[in-house]
Amino acid sequence: MTKVAQGAHKDRQYWLVKSEPDTFSFDDLWNSPGRTVHWDGVRNFQARNYLRDEMKKGDLVFFYHSGANPGIVGIAEVVREGYPDHTALDPKHPHYDPKSKKESPLWFMVDIHAVERFARPIPLSEMRTKPELEGMQLLRKGNRLSVQKVGAAEWNAVLALAKSAAGD
């Protein structure tokens, strides 16, 4: 584990972002210039509010692959706080939203930087067996939010799974 992943920071918050690996995977993030991308295309108001109002530079983020083999595959860090999502303004972009205007943006994004790739994915099925994770938003029935808060105790429990998986 990196010091960033383990280090306590009194104002740090923890998050989880979901992506279909066929659309954008952790490998895509890892191989991006500077291992950094803008996290665009979020079109849910609650998730948008997290991006716009709550995610701060230095917060840590679990990167979760949804789809056929769901699980947490790595850690990223927020390196730029919420700003307008330009993809909403581009009529040729798949994330275009005609209701969003440059002078009154509807959608926001943050920049994230890949910090650490786990030795193996931490499967959703394994997380469901851990009592310390039973309150995790990800594990609640019907939860499909693509940006979620993660509590500090949940963060540490997932890190412990990743560390034990790596043989540490």
Buried (B, 14 or more C-beta within 10 A) or exposed (E): BEEBBEEEEEEBBBBBBBBEBEEBBBBEBBEBEEBBBBBBBBBBEEBBBBBBEBBEEBBBBBBBBBEEEBBBBBBBBBBBBBBBBBBBBEEEBEBEBEEBEEEEBBBBBBBBBBBBBBEEBBBBEBBEEBEBBEEBEBBEEEEEBBBBBBBEEBBBBBBBBBBEBEEE
